[in-house]
Amino acid sequence: MKSNIALHWLTPGYVGKIPRGEVWVREDWFDNPEKMKKLRTHEMVELNLMIRKGLSYTRAHKIANKFEKHVKA
């Protein structure tokens, strides 16, 4: 998974490799509920922007990064 924390079926370079509807998460993140909460929020925002608004991965990722900073543990 390189240095990525999470990958989904619309991540560039992984399209067609990850089944639709799945998000793959690095194993070392599972034991941290605070990190996982922010990660789930990030991925949901990112995917929704890509699917519903047609944004590119790069643009959706930047917006999701900003959004997750407001998530409280």
C-alpha positions, 0 to 999 in steps of 0.5 A, a space after each residue: 500500500 506504499 505510504 498510503 493510509 487508505 485506498 479505495 476503488 477510485 484512488 488513482 493507480 488502484 482503479 479496478 484493483 480494489 472492489 467497488 465499495 471497499 476501503 483498504 486501511 493500513 493495519 497499523 491504524 486499526 488500534 487507534 479509534 481517534 485516527 480511524 474516526 478521522 480516516 472514515 470521515 476523510 474517505 466518506 467526504 472524498 468518495 462523496 465529492 468524487 461520485 456526487 460532484 465529479 471532482 478529481 481525486 486530487 481536489 476531493 482529497 485536498 477538501 477531505 484533508 481540510 474537513 477531517 481536521 474539524 473532526 473531534 475524537 
